[in-house]
Structures are given as structure tokens and as C-alpha cells.
Amino acid sequence: MNTPSHCFIQTGEAVLERKFVIRIGLLFLLHPVFWILGLDQFIWLAILPLVYLHDLLHGKINAGWSRLPWFFLIVMLISSIAIALEPEPYFYLPLFAYKFLSTLSAVILFTLITTRVRSFEDIELLAMFLAIGVSISAVLGLTARLIGFDKQFTLLSYYILPGSLKSRGFFLDIFNRSLAGRTIIWGTEILRPFGLFKYANTLAGALVLTIPIQAYFATRKKRLFWVPILLISLLTLVLTTSRGGICAFCCGLLAAICIQFRRSPIAWIAGLIGIGVVALVFLGGFGTRDTISVFSRGLDQVGQVRTTVGREKIYDVSIAQIKERPLLGWGTNRKFPHQRFRVRYPYAGTHSNYLSLMYKQGLVGLGLMLFFWGKLFVSGLRLSTPLVDRGCRIMGFALIFSLVGNLAHMAILDTMDDNYLFSLSWAVWALIPCAQNACRSRTYSGSAKSAIKSINQ
């Protein structure tokens, strides 16, 4: 029996957890402010370790779900020994340090959310913050695309950056940004929305993650607010002309439908055919060798690694170098000279999360993360069982949709190219075990109430 003092303590804990959710949510909602200051790629590295340390000292941290990612961080450190063997180790150390700290902050974010977010209402609140944060970027990117605004901004913190870093192409991409950018696609120059993300493809990645969440809210509450946001996000995704993003979105939707109606053979057959068609279109470059030659001509014009031919070359070089160190990888992305890329050296182990993991941390690192994603997928499946209530089933559908779409997109996108997208990915992943725990509590509570009601009758 709950005493008044026990109820008071429970209420106090709930208030504290709600404050935590709001603070984490504001990190995503204030993305425009951090973008203007030039801090959107670094704010996670500065704030999250401090929050984690505070919670650790107060005994609020439970490793639980995050054990595998913490083991992955150890593998990152071990694989970084290979950097010392490079001809220019000091050239790669800043890049490794940035990516290691980015991964550390993302794992901390995942640990904090899975430890502190417990009630279904808090999960919805955090999901709402994530969805609105990305929708702001979608609105800005779409507006810039429609009015033809492609002005480039030099963000404020660039001016206090040490001179030795200002000349590095990696940091130039962080501090020189635009809301939309022109590129060559199929031999034609087009304007693609970037929003507050570094590239059109990373904006597409964020939309693939959050459109299912927006759809969840559009079916549940305040439709006059969420339906227009959902439509704007869908239109922006199409205008990014990100083939990988659009195909990943379709794969996520089809997979979620198959899982939701998994007892129907027709749903599975239709879903598998649909995924096969999407994969065929994607892998075939929309079906013709002429398309590839157009991409090649576009690459010659812009001189950058942003087309199918450029990626194929990077994949070939990366796979050849992975075979030299298959177990623990090279520790970091390494540049390689190639005559086609006139603007800068391209880096091996890029343009694919899976290739990047295998290149930098080898089969050990990739295996750990694949097992982690498999656990998340199984956890998501449990949300779509008939035992849970309707709200949990719809949330489960949205999160499986988001997870599968995200995993499919990572085949041709390295989410670490944009730290906001990287942090967003880990935050959405964290919602899955949180939702599983919250829905289990709701189900047990609902079953107990039904049993008591039947006894009383």
C-alpha cells in the first residue's frame, strides 16, 4: 500500500525526470541558435559529459542497454593505435579525437535517456522535441529552396578558431554553411535544401528518422499542427533529391507494415517485393548505364565526392584497405590521392556507416554495432504485439519505421558527417527500449485493473 510520503517521493521523482526530458529536448529544439553560433557540431561534446558525470556521482546511471556501445568505445581506442603507424599521425589525430568525442557524447546521450526517461508521457515529450527540431530545419531548407536562396554563411565561432585548423577542409565544412546549395545531379544544376544540416543527404537522414514520429503525433493529437509539419517534411525529403534517403524511407515504411501485419502472408510478400523494387532502383542508378555516365560528367564539373562514380571509387579503395587490416581496422578515415577529385583528397571509409565502421574499427567494431542494432530491432518488435495497448502499438510502428529507414540509409550515408544527425540517431534509438519498458508497465497495470474489475463484478 502506498503511503502519502511514498506518493510524494514518486511525484517528486516524476517532476525531476520531466525537467531532464525538457533540458535534453531543448538541446535539439535550440538547434538554430547553436547553428548561428557555429556550435551545433560541438554542443553535445561540451554539455553531455558534464550531465553524465553529475548523474553518475548521484547514482542515477544504470548501464543496462548501453553496455555494448561502451564496449565499442573501448574498441575505438584500441584501433586508434594504428594511427601512430601513419606517416603523418598528427594529421589524423584531430579527426580521430573529434569522432571519438562525438561517439562518446552520443553513447552518453543514449545512456542518459534509457536511464532517466521512464514514463510513456515523457517519451512522447522527448519525441515531440526531436520531431519539431528537425521540422524547423525542413521549413528553413524548403523556404531557401523555393526562393532560390543559396547564400553561404560563415558561422560566428569560426573567427575564434586557431589558424592551424581554419585551413583544414573538415573544419571549413563545419563553419561555412548554407540553407540550400547547388549541385550537379544527372547533368543538371539544381538547388537542394540543406536546412541547418551540413548537406542535403544529412537533412534527408534526419527526416527519415523523424517523419515516422511526426506521423505518430498526426494520428494522435493536435492534427492541425502536426499534419502540415508532416507534409512539409515529406516535400522537403523529396526535394533533397537524396535517392538513398527516399529509398530508405520506403524500406522503413514497408518493413514496418510487414511487421505490423506479420500474420498475413500477403503483407510479407507485398513488402518483400516492394523492398526488392526499391533496392533494384537504388542499386541500378535508376536503371541505366547512361545515368552513371551523366553522374561522371557531373563529377568532372564540380570536382567533389558527391556522386555515384565518386562513391564507387571510395568504396573500392576502402574495401581494398580493409582487407589489409580486417580485425580492428585503421582507427580513422585516411586520405588517398585520386586524379578525379581536384578540390581535395577524398577519405577512404566514408559515405557509408557500415563501411566506415569496418574501415576504422574492423570486423570487431562492426560486429558489436550490428548486435546492438539487432537488440534494438527485437525490442521494437515487442511493441507491436497484440498484448500492448493501441498507443504503444502505434508508437512501436513509428519507431520500427524510423529504425529500419535509418539503418537502410546508413548503407550509403555516414551519419558522423553531421554531429547533430549523429546525436539525433542515438536519441531516437534510445526511445525504443524506453518505450518497451513504459509499455510493459502500462500493459501490466491495465491487466491488473481489468482483473480487479472482473473480480468486483
Secondary structure as UniProt FT lines:
FT   HELIX           4..29
FT   HELIX           31..37
FT   TURN            40..42
FT   HELIX           43..57
FT   TURN            58..59
FT   HELIX           64..66
FT   HELIX           67..79
FT   HELIX           80..85
FT   HELIX           89..116
FT   HELIX           120..147
FT   STRAND          152..154
FT   HELIX           156..160
FT   HELIX           163..166
FT   HELIX           169..175
FT   STRAND          176..178
FT   STRAND          180..185
FT   TURN            186..187
FT   STRAND          188..193
FT   TURN            195..196
FT   HELIX           200..220
FT   HELIX           223..239
FT   TURN            240..241
FT   HELIX           243..260
FT   TURN            261..263
FT   HELIX           265..283
FT   TURN            284..287
FT   HELIX           289..302
FT   HELIX           308..322
FT   TURN            323..324
FT   TURN            326..328
FT   TURN            339..340
FT   HELIX           353..381
FT   HELIX           382..384
FT   TURN            386..387
FT   HELIX           390..409
FT   TURN            410..412
FT   HELIX           415..417
FT   HELIX           419..456
//
